[in-house]
Amino acid sequence: MSTYDKPTDSPEGWVAEHTKQYLESNGEEGHIWRNDAPTLLLTTIGRRSGQARRTPLIYGRDGANYLIVASKGGAPKSPLWYSNLEANPEVRIQVGADQITARARDASPEERPRLWGIMSAIWPDYDNYQTKTDRQIPLVVLEPQVER
């Protein structure tokens, strides 16, 4: 059994329902979410618990890489999943039916404006969220890793 087996999902009602729908349909339902935004399931390892934790997130693409935004709706602090991947950047994502091991990193200052444009085109509220907080909302690049 891998570290990513049997992850804990959010108990939040709509998040739990989205995740359940995504999993039960193998991504057929739930992959495309509100306003036609594509979503993936991100599984991180808890920085303190060591427990796998799964979260549905809107994503974009940049070549082979996947892009996600740690907005938390413009809250003063980043979401917990972001703290987990800062501590352990090895993650698993499910995109539709595909299970992918990836390594997470923050977008570099040079690439951030271009990548932010990709993500705000998919979910324009990201720009609004940034105006609500003093923190720079992290834009995360997920680089697929070759299984060995």
C-alpha positions as CSV (number, residue, x, y, z in Angstrom):
1,M,0.0,0.0,0.0
2,S,1.4,3.4,-0.9
3,T,1.4,6.5,1.2
4,Y,-1.4,7.9,-0.9
5,D,-3.8,5.1,-0.4
6,K,-6.9,5.8,1.7
7,P,-6.6,9.6,1.9
8,T,-8.7,11.7,4.2
9,D,-11.2,13.9,2.3
10,S,-12.7,17.2,3.4
11,P,-15.7,16.9,5.7
12,E,-17.1,20.2,4.2
13,G,-20.4,19.3,2.5
14,W,-20.0,20.6,-1.0
15,V,-16.3,19.7,-1.2
16,A,-17.0,16.1,0.1
17,E,-19.8,15.7,-2.5
18,H,-17.6,17.0,-5.3
19,T,-14.8,14.6,-4.3
20,K,-17.2,11.7,-4.0
21,Q,-18.7,12.3,-7.4
22,Y,-15.3,12.7,-9.0
23,L,-14.1,9.4,-7.5
24,E,-17.2,7.3,-8.1
25,S,-17.3,8.3,-11.8
26,N,-13.5,8.1,-12.2
27,G,-13.5,11.8,-13.2
28,E,-16.4,11.5,-15.7
29,E,-18.4,13.8,-13.4
30,G,-16.8,16.5,-11.3
31,H,-13.8,17.0,-13.6
32,I,-15.5,19.9,-15.2
33,W,-17.0,22.1,-12.4
34,R,-18.7,25.5,-12.2
35,N,-18.3,27.9,-15.2
36,D,-16.6,25.0,-17.1
37,A,-13.5,25.1,-14.8
38,P,-11.5,21.9,-14.9
39,T,-10.7,20.3,-11.6
40,L,-8.2,17.7,-10.3
41,L,-7.9,15.9,-7.0
42,L,-4.7,16.8,-5.2
43,T,-3.4,14.5,-2.5
44,T,-0.7,15.8,-0.2
45,I,0.9,14.2,2.9
46,G,0.1,16.0,6.1
47,R,3.1,17.8,7.4
48,R,2.4,16.8,11.0
49,S,0.1,13.8,10.8
50,G,1.8,12.0,7.8
51,Q,-1.8,11.2,6.7
52,A,-2.7,11.6,3.0
53,R,-5.2,14.4,2.4
54,R,-7.2,14.9,-0.8
55,T,-8.6,18.2,-2.1
56,P,-10.4,19.1,-5.4
57,L,-8.9,22.1,-7.0
58,I,-9.3,24.1,-10.2
59,Y,-6.3,23.6,-12.5
60,G,-4.7,24.9,-15.7
61,R,-2.0,23.5,-18.0
62,D,1.4,24.8,-19.1
63,G,2.8,22.1,-21.4
64,A,3.1,18.9,-19.5
65,N,2.7,20.7,-16.1
66,Y,-0.5,21.3,-14.1
67,L,-1.1,24.7,-12.4
68,I,-3.1,25.3,-9.2
69,V,-3.7,28.4,-7.1
70,A,-3.5,28.4,-3.2
71,S,-6.1,31.2,-3.0
72,K,-8.4,30.1,-0.2
73,G,-10.8,32.8,-1.5
74,G,-8.3,35.6,-0.6
75,A,-8.1,34.6,3.1
76,P,-5.1,36.0,5.0
77,K,-3.5,32.6,5.2
78,S,-2.9,30.0,2.5
79,P,-4.9,26.8,2.6
80,L,-3.6,23.8,4.7
81,W,-2.9,21.7,1.5
82,Y,-0.4,24.4,0.5
83,S,1.5,24.1,3.8
84,N,1.5,20.3,3.4
85,L,3.1,20.5,-0.1
86,E,5.6,23.1,1.1
87,A,6.7,20.5,3.7
88,N,6.6,17.6,1.2
89,P,6.4,18.6,-2.4
90,E,5.8,15.0,-3.6
91,V,2.1,14.8,-4.4
92,R,-0.4,12.7,-6.3
93,I,-3.0,14.1,-8.6
94,Q,-6.0,12.6,-10.3
95,V,-7.0,14.3,-13.5
96,G,-10.1,12.6,-14.9
97,A,-9.2,8.9,-14.6
98,D,-5.5,9.4,-14.7
99,Q,-3.4,9.1,-11.5
100,I,-0.2,11.1,-11.7
101,T,2.7,11.5,-9.3
102,A,4.0,15.0,-9.4
103,R,6.5,17.4,-7.7
104,A,5.1,20.7,-6.6
105,R,7.0,24.0,-6.7
106,D,6.0,27.7,-6.6
107,A,6.0,29.5,-9.9
108,S,9.2,31.5,-10.3
109,P,8.9,35.3,-10.3
110,E,9.7,35.3,-14.1
111,E,7.0,32.8,-15.1
112,R,4.4,33.9,-12.6
113,P,2.7,36.7,-14.6
114,R,2.2,34.4,-17.6
115,L,1.0,31.5,-15.5
116,W,-1.3,33.7,-13.5
117,G,-2.8,34.8,-16.8
118,I,-3.6,31.2,-17.6
119,M,-5.3,30.6,-14.3
120,S,-7.2,33.9,-14.1
121,A,-8.6,33.1,-17.6
122,I,-10.0,29.9,-16.2
123,W,-11.2,31.4,-12.9
124,P,-11.4,35.2,-13.1
125,D,-12.1,35.4,-9.4
126,Y,-8.5,34.7,-8.7
127,D,-7.8,38.4,-9.5
128,N,-10.5,39.4,-7.0
129,Y,-9.1,37.1,-4.3
130,Q,-5.7,38.7,-4.7
131,T,-7.2,42.1,-3.9
132,K,-8.6,40.8,-0.6
133,T,-5.3,39.8,0.9
134,D,-1.8,41.2,1.6
135,R,-0.1,37.9,0.9
136,Q,0.9,37.0,-2.6
137,I,-1.4,34.1,-3.5
138,P,0.8,31.1,-4.3
139,L,0.7,29.8,-7.8
140,V,1.9,26.2,-7.8
141,V,3.4,24.2,-10.7
142,L,2.9,20.5,-10.5
143,E,5.5,18.7,-12.6
144,P,4.6,15.1,-13.4
145,Q,7.3,12.6,-12.4
146,V,8.2,9.5,-14.3
147,E,7.4,6.4,-12.3
148,R,10.4,4.1,-11.9
